[in-house]
């Protein structure tokens, strides 16, 4: 029973220490950890406030004003009366030169020429344009993560291959050491193998340092501690399901910029329309509405107000033409982007085809090299081949395997780049 408990505990400990991650996981963590990622929620909050403010344009507007003036002259009734209607008999009222007034006005927009409606559309279009620009920045981050991830895959493959070679070399050293004791091999043969072992040890040190550097950079970008024991899952990417449909965020960004320009053009039209509002005004002043009453009094006014900024027509046409030109520039940039992307896709497909052919020949070369190495090992055991010649065959086999690793990772990277060029999803 005790052994079972210990075994279960050991198994749990091993599983907790052993972790696997995928390229999608790394990219999602890096995206969430990227400082600019939080801007999405900030942009949405800012847009919500702007939309709320635009909507409140239809709420009743309250305006308070007060004034105190002294006038050099006032309205008078200056007539000459025939006798017996003299000035002493009839007195005409006269306004006071000092006047005071305080009033509160309540106004309600009835029609604003579509200004509020189009303003809300402009705010929403601006938010989508800003979010699309943010996605473009995060898209470049995804590519940086992919370069690190595939770099780590390549380094780990090279490390595994080098460790296997080291173990094989240890067995050869033991064998040659036994041959040296019986006189079938000399000391120089043993020294040659030891030199190769030291070279492999140096190579392992370099690979481990490079592996640590890549993993540390990926950890910083993800905001998560990764160790050298973390297993990086190799994505199963195939060239057979590649798509040519381009779904890049840059296209969405340009499309949203065009929509924003359309919204701004509608705002120009709305700005040249008349505005109609109802208002009610109440106040207290000297004089009130009766200008000839010198006593302070309350007053009230209700009515409709029509306002029309005629001067907006001065620049309306030029502003509209300027927006049309900006739209044409965006369309031109969009077509240029699609043209360059299609060129890149064509070049990437050629690279994928080249690497697939190289990888096929690499596997055939490895099979042949393994046969040659086994034959050379047999010859060395029988004293027909020198140790130095055998080491050359071992190194040639190692080089063939490294080429296979390099081309395999390059092929995966090329397929990924092709999918990344179109921004298509890929399966694991």
C-alpha positions as CSV (number, residue, x, y, z in Angstrom):
1,X,0.0,0.0,0.0
2,X,2.8,2.3,0.9
3,X,4.5,1.7,-2.5
4,X,1.2,2.5,-4.3
5,X,0.9,5.8,-2.4
6,X,4.4,6.8,-3.2
7,X,3.9,5.9,-6.9
8,X,0.7,7.9,-7.1
9,X,2.5,10.9,-5.4
10,X,5.4,10.6,-7.8
11,X,3.1,10.4,-10.8
12,X,1.2,13.5,-9.7
13,X,4.4,15.4,-9.1
14,X,5.7,14.5,-12.5
15,X,2.5,15.6,-14.2
16,X,2.4,18.9,-12.3
17,X,6.0,19.6,-13.4
18,X,5.5,18.6,-17.0
19,X,3.6,21.1,-19.2
20,X,2.8,21.3,-22.8
21,X,2.0,24.5,-24.8
22,X,0.9,25.3,-28.3
23,X,1.7,28.2,-30.6
24,X,-2.0,29.4,-30.2
25,X,-1.6,29.4,-26.4
26,X,1.6,31.4,-26.6
27,X,0.0,33.9,-29.0
28,X,-3.1,34.4,-26.9
29,X,-1.1,34.9,-23.7
30,X,1.2,37.4,-25.4
31,X,-1.8,39.3,-26.8
32,X,-3.4,39.5,-23.4
33,X,0.0,40.5,-21.8
34,X,0.7,43.2,-24.5
35,X,0.3,46.7,-23.0
36,X,-1.7,47.9,-26.0
37,X,-4.3,45.2,-25.7
38,X,-6.0,47.0,-22.8
39,X,-6.6,49.9,-25.1
40,X,-9.6,48.0,-26.6
41,X,-11.6,48.4,-23.5
42,X,-10.5,52.0,-23.0
43,X,-11.5,52.8,-26.6
44,X,-14.9,51.2,-26.0
45,X,-15.5,53.2,-22.8
46,X,-14.4,56.4,-24.4
47,X,-16.8,55.8,-27.4
48,X,-19.6,55.0,-25.0
49,X,-19.2,58.4,-23.3
50,X,-19.1,60.1,-26.7
51,X,-22.3,58.3,-27.8
52,X,-24.0,59.3,-24.5
53,X,-23.0,62.9,-25.0
54,X,-24.2,62.9,-28.6
55,X,-27.6,61.5,-27.6
56,X,-28.0,64.2,-24.9
57,X,-28.2,66.7,-27.6
58,X,-32.0,65.9,-27.7
59,X,-32.3,66.5,-23.9
60,X,-33.8,69.9,-22.9
61,X,-31.1,72.5,-22.8
62,X,-31.1,75.0,-19.9
63,X,-29.3,78.3,-20.1
64,X,-29.2,81.1,-17.5
65,X,-28.0,84.6,-18.3
66,X,-28.0,87.9,-16.6
67,X,-27.0,91.4,-17.7
68,X,-26.7,94.9,-16.4
69,X,-26.3,97.9,-18.8
70,X,-26.2,101.6,-18.8
71,X,-27.2,103.2,-22.1
72,X,-26.2,106.6,-23.5
73,X,-29.6,107.0,-24.9
74,X,-33.0,105.3,-24.7
75,X,-36.2,105.2,-26.8
76,X,-38.3,108.4,-26.3
77,X,-41.6,109.7,-27.6
78,X,-40.7,113.1,-28.9
79,X,-43.8,114.8,-30.3
80,X,-45.1,118.4,-30.1
81,X,-48.6,118.6,-28.8
82,X,-51.0,121.3,-29.9
83,X,-52.6,123.5,-27.2
84,X,-54.2,122.9,-24.9
85,X,-52.4,119.4,-24.8
86,X,-49.2,120.7,-23.2
87,X,-46.4,118.6,-21.7
88,X,-47.7,119.5,-18.3
89,X,-51.1,118.1,-19.1
90,X,-49.9,114.8,-20.8
91,X,-46.7,113.0,-19.7
92,X,-45.1,110.3,-22.0
93,X,-43.3,107.5,-20.3
94,X,-39.5,107.4,-20.6
95,X,-37.2,104.4,-20.4
96,X,-34.4,104.3,-17.8
97,X,-30.9,104.4,-19.0
98,X,-29.8,101.8,-16.5
99,X,-31.3,98.4,-17.2
100,X,-31.0,95.0,-15.4
101,X,-32.2,91.6,-16.5
102,X,-31.9,87.9,-15.4
103,X,-33.5,85.1,-17.2
104,X,-33.6,81.3,-17.5
105,X,-34.2,79.7,-20.9
106,X,-35.3,76.2,-21.6
107,X,-34.9,74.9,-25.2
108,X,-35.7,71.7,-26.9
109,X,-34.3,70.6,-30.2
110,X,-37.1,69.5,-32.6
111,X,-35.0,68.9,-35.7
112,X,-31.2,69.3,-36.1
113,X,-30.9,68.4,-39.7
114,X,-29.7,64.8,-38.9
115,X,-26.6,66.1,-37.0
116,X,-27.1,63.9,-33.9
117,X,-27.9,60.8,-35.9
118,X,-24.9,61.2,-38.1
119,X,-22.7,62.1,-35.1
120,X,-23.5,58.8,-33.5
121,X,-22.6,57.0,-36.7
122,X,-19.3,58.9,-36.9
123,X,-18.4,57.9,-33.3
124,X,-19.1,54.3,-34.0
125,X,-17.1,54.3,-37.2
126,X,-14.2,56.0,-35.5
127,X,-14.3,53.3,-32.7
128,X,-14.2,50.5,-35.3
129,X,-11.3,52.2,-37.1
130,X,-9.3,52.5,-33.9
131,X,-10.0,48.9,-33.0
132,X,-8.9,47.8,-36.5
133,X,-5.7,49.7,-36.2
134,X,-5.1,48.0,-32.8
135,X,-5.7,44.6,-34.4
136,X,-3.0,45.4,-37.0
137,X,-0.5,46.0,-34.2
138,X,-1.5,42.8,-32.5
139,X,-1.2,40.9,-35.8
140,X,2.5,41.9,-36.0
141,X,2.9,40.6,-32.4
142,X,1.5,37.2,-33.4
143,X,4.2,36.9,-36.1
144,X,7.0,37.7,-33.6
145,X,5.7,35.0,-31.3
146,X,5.6,32.5,-34.2
147,X,9.3,33.3,-35.0
148,X,10.3,32.6,-31.4
149,X,8.1,29.5,-31.2
150,X,9.5,27.9,-34.3
151,X,13.0,28.9,-33.3
152,X,12.6,27.0,-30.0
153,X,11.3,24.0,-31.9
154,X,14.3,24.0,-34.1
155,X,16.7,24.4,-31.2
156,X,15.1,21.6,-29.2
157,X,15.3,19.2,-32.2
158,X,19.0,20.0,-32.6
159,X,19.6,19.5,-28.9
160,X,17.9,16.0,-29.0
161,X,19.9,15.0,-32.0
162,X,23.2,16.2,-30.4
163,X,22.5,14.3,-27.2
164,X,21.8,11.1,-29.2
165,X,25.1,11.6,-31.0
166,X,26.9,12.1,-27.7
167,X,25.5,8.8,-26.4
168,X,26.5,7.0,-29.6
169,X,30.0,8.6,-29.3
170,X,30.3,7.4,-25.7
171,X,29.6,3.8,-26.8
172,X,32.3,4.2,-29.6
173,X,34.8,5.5,-27.0
174,X,34.2,2.5,-24.8
175,X,34.6,0.2,-27.8
176,X,37.8,1.8,-29.1
177,X,39.1,1.8,-25.5
178,X,38.6,-1.9,-25.5
179,X,40.3,-2.2,-28.9
180,X,43.3,-0.2,-27.6
181,X,43.8,-2.6,-24.7
182,X,44.0,-5.5,-27.2
183,X,46.2,-3.6,-29.6
184,X,43.6,-3.2,-32.3
185,X,43.5,0.6,-31.9
186,X,46.1,3.2,-30.8
187,X,45.9,6.1,-28.4
188,X,45.5,8.7,-31.2
189,X,42.2,7.0,-32.3
190,X,40.9,7.3,-28.7
191,X,42.0,11.0,-28.5
192,X,40.2,11.7,-31.8
193,X,37.0,10.4,-30.3
194,X,37.5,12.4,-27.1
195,X,38.0,15.5,-29.1
196,X,34.7,14.9,-30.9
197,X,33.0,14.4,-27.6
198,X,34.3,17.7,-26.3
199,X,33.1,19.4,-29.5
200,X,29.7,17.9,-28.9
201,X,29.7,19.1,-25.3
202,X,30.5,22.6,-26.4
203,X,27.8,22.4,-29.0
204,X,25.2,21.3,-26.3
205,X,26.3,24.2,-24.1
206,X,25.7,26.7,-27.0
207,X,22.4,25.1,-27.9
208,X,21.2,25.2,-24.2
209,X,22.2,28.9,-23.9
210,X,20.4,29.7,-27.1
211,X,17.3,27.7,-26.0
212,X,17.3,29.5,-22.6
213,X,17.5,32.9,-24.4
214,X,14.6,32.2,-26.7
215,X,12.4,30.8,-23.9
216,X,13.2,33.8,-21.7
217,X,12.1,36.2,-24.5
218,X,8.9,34.2,-25.1
219,X,8.2,34.2,-21.3
220,X,8.6,37.9,-21.1
221,X,6.2,38.5,-24.0
222,X,3.7,36.0,-22.6
223,X,4.0,37.2,-19.0
224,X,4.4,33.6,-17.9
225,X,7.4,31.7,-16.6
226,X,8.5,28.9,-19.0
227,X,11.2,26.4,-18.3
228,X,13.5,24.4,-20.6
229,X,11.5,21.3,-19.6
230,X,8.3,22.8,-21.2
231,X,7.2,20.8,-24.2
232,X,6.4,22.9,-27.2
233,X,3.9,21.1,-29.4
234,X,4.8,21.0,-33.0
235,X,1.8,22.3,-35.1
236,X,0.5,19.9,-37.7
237,X,0.5,22.3,-40.7
238,X,-0.2,21.0,-44.2
239,X,0.2,22.7,-47.5
240,X,-2.9,20.9,-48.9
241,X,-5.4,23.0,-47.1
242,X,-4.0,26.5,-47.8
243,X,-6.5,29.2,-48.8
244,X,-5.9,32.2,-51.0
245,X,-8.7,34.3,-49.4
246,X,-7.0,37.3,-47.7
247,X,-8.5,38.2,-44.3
248,X,-5.8,40.5,-43.1
249,X,-6.6,43.1,-40.4
250,X,-5.0,45.8,-42.6
251,X,-7.9,45.4,-45.0
252,X,-10.4,45.8,-42.2
253,X,-8.6,48.8,-41.0
254,X,-8.7,50.5,-44.5
255,X,-12.4,49.5,-44.9
256,X,-13.2,51.0,-41.6
257,X,-11.3,54.2,-42.5
258,X,-13.5,54.4,-45.6
259,X,-16.6,54.0,-43.5
260,X,-15.4,56.7,-41.2
261,X,-14.8,59.1,-44.2
262,X,-18.4,58.3,-45.4
263,X,-19.7,59.2,-41.9
264,X,-17.7,62.5,-41.9
265,X,-19.1,63.4,-45.3
266,X,-22.6,63.0,-43.9
267,X,-21.7,65.2,-41.0
268,X,-20.7,67.9,-43.5
269,X,-24.2,67.7,-45.1
270,X,-25.9,67.7,-41.6
271,X,-23.8,70.7,-40.6
272,X,-25.3,72.8,-43.4
273,X,-28.9,72.0,-42.6
274,X,-31.2,74.4,-40.6
275,X,-32.0,73.6,-36.9
276,X,-35.4,74.0,-35.4
277,X,-36.0,74.3,-31.6
278,X,-38.7,75.2,-29.2
279,X,-37.9,77.5,-26.3
280,X,-39.4,79.0,-23.2
281,X,-37.8,81.9,-21.3
282,X,-38.7,83.3,-18.0
283,X,-37.0,86.1,-16.1
284,X,-37.0,89.2,-14.0
285,X,-35.7,92.6,-15.1
286,X,-35.9,96.3,-15.4
287,X,-37.5,96.8,-17.7
288,X,-39.4,93.6,-18.3
289,X,-41.3,93.1,-21.6
290,X,-42.9,96.6,-21.3
291,X,-40.0,98.9,-21.9
292,X,-41.8,101.9,-20.7
293,X,-42.4,100.4,-17.3
294,X,-39.5,101.5,-15.0
295,X,-40.5,99.1,-12.2
296,X,-38.8,95.7,-12.1
297,X,-41.1,92.9,-13.2
298,X,-41.3,89.2,-14.2
299,X,-41.7,88.2,-17.8
300,X,-42.1,85.0,-19.9
301,X,-41.6,84.1,-23.5
302,X,-42.4,80.9,-25.5
303,X,-41.8,80.2,-29.1
304,X,-39.9,78.5,-31.9
305,X,-36.4,79.3,-33.1
306,X,-35.0,78.5,-36.5
307,X,-31.2,78.8,-37.0
308,X,-29.3,78.2,-40.2
309,X,-25.5,78.6,-40.5
310,X,-25.4,79.8,-44.1
311,X,-21.6,80.3,-44.0
312,X,-21.2,76.5,-43.8
313,X,-21.8,76.4,-47.6
314,X,-18.6,78.3,-48.1
315,X,-16.5,75.2,-47.3
316,X,-19.0,72.4,-47.8
317,X,-18.0,71.6,-51.4
318,X,-14.2,71.7,-50.7
319,X,-14.6,69.5,-47.6
320,X,-16.6,66.9,-49.5
321,X,-14.1,66.8,-52.3
322,X,-11.2,66.4,-49.8
323,X,-13.0,63.4,-48.3
324,X,-13.5,61.9,-51.8
325,X,-9.8,62.3,-52.5
326,X,-8.9,60.6,-49.2
327,X,-11.2,57.7,-50.0
328,X,-9.5,57.3,-53.4
329,X,-6.1,57.3,-51.6
330,X,-7.3,54.5,-49.3
331,X,-8.7,52.5,-52.2
332,X,-5.3,52.9,-54.0
333,X,-3.5,51.8,-50.8
334,X,-5.9,48.8,-50.5
335,X,-5.2,47.6,-54.0
336,X,-1.5,48.1,-53.5
337,X,-1.6,46.0,-50.3
338,X,-3.5,43.2,-52.1
339,X,-1.1,43.3,-55.0
340,X,2.0,43.0,-52.7
341,X,0.3,40.3,-50.5
342,X,-0.5,38.2,-53.6
343,X,3.1,38.5,-54.7
344,X,4.3,37.3,-51.3
345,X,1.8,34.4,-51.3
346,X,3.1,33.3,-54.7
347,X,6.7,33.4,-53.5
348,X,5.8,31.6,-50.3
349,X,4.1,28.8,-52.2
350,X,7.2,28.4,-54.3
351,X,9.2,28.2,-51.1
352,X,6.9,25.5,-49.7
353,X,7.2,23.4,-52.8
354,X,11.0,23.7,-52.7
355,X,11.2,22.7,-49.0
356,X,8.8,19.7,-49.5
357,X,11.1,18.4,-52.2
358,X,14.2,19.0,-50.1
359,X,12.6,17.3,-47.1
360,X,11.8,14.3,-49.3
361,X,15.4,14.0,-50.5
362,X,16.7,14.6,-46.9
363,X,14.9,11.5,-45.7
364,X,16.3,9.4,-48.5
365,X,19.8,10.8,-47.7
366,X,19.4,9.9,-44.0
367,X,18.5,6.3,-44.8
368,X,21.6,6.0,-47.1
369,X,23.8,7.8,-44.6
370,X,22.7,5.4,-41.8
371,X,23.6,2.4,-44.0
372,X,27.0,3.9,-44.8
373,X,27.7,4.7,-41.1
374,X,26.8,1.1,-40.1
375,X,29.1,-0.3,-42.7
376,X,31.8,2.1,-41.6
377,X,31.4,1.1,-38.0
378,X,31.7,-2.6,-39.0
379,X,34.9,-1.8,-41.0
380,X,36.3,0.1,-38.0
381,X,35.6,-2.8,-35.7
382,X,37.5,-5.1,-38.1
383,X,40.4,-2.6,-38.6
384,X,39.6,-2.0,-42.2
385,X,38.7,1.7,-41.7
386,X,40.5,4.2,-39.5
387,X,38.6,6.0,-36.6
388,X,39.1,9.4,-38.3
389,X,37.4,8.1,-41.5
390,X,34.6,6.7,-39.4
391,X,34.2,10.0,-37.6
392,X,33.7,11.7,-41.0
393,X,30.9,9.3,-41.8
394,X,29.3,10.0,-38.4
395,X,29.5,13.8,-39.0
396,X,28.1,13.4,-42.5
397,X,25.1,11.5,-41.0
398,X,24.7,14.1,-38.4
399,X,24.7,16.9,-41.0
400,X,22.1,15.0,-43.0
401,X,19.8,14.8,-39.9
402,X,20.4,18.5,-39.1
403,X,19.4,19.4,-42.6
404,X,16.3,17.4,-42.3
405,X,15.4,19.1,-39.0
406,X,16.2,22.5,-40.5
407,X,14.1,21.9,-43.7
408,X,11.2,20.4,-41.7
409,X,11.0,23.4,-39.3
410,X,11.4,25.8,-42.3
411,X,8.6,24.0,-44.1
412,X,6.3,24.4,-41.0
413,X,7.3,28.0,-40.7
414,X,6.7,28.6,-44.4
415,X,3.2,27.0,-44.3
416,X,2.5,29.1,-41.2
417,X,3.7,32.3,-43.0
418,X,1.4,31.5,-45.9
419,X,-1.5,31.1,-43.6
420,X,-0.4,34.2,-41.7
421,X,-0.3,36.2,-45.0
422,X,-4.0,35.5,-45.5
423,X,-4.7,35.6,-41.8
424,X,-6.4,32.1,-42.0
425,X,-6.8,29.9,-39.0
426,X,-4.8,26.6,-38.8
427,X,-5.5,23.3,-37.2
428,X,-3.4,21.6,-34.6
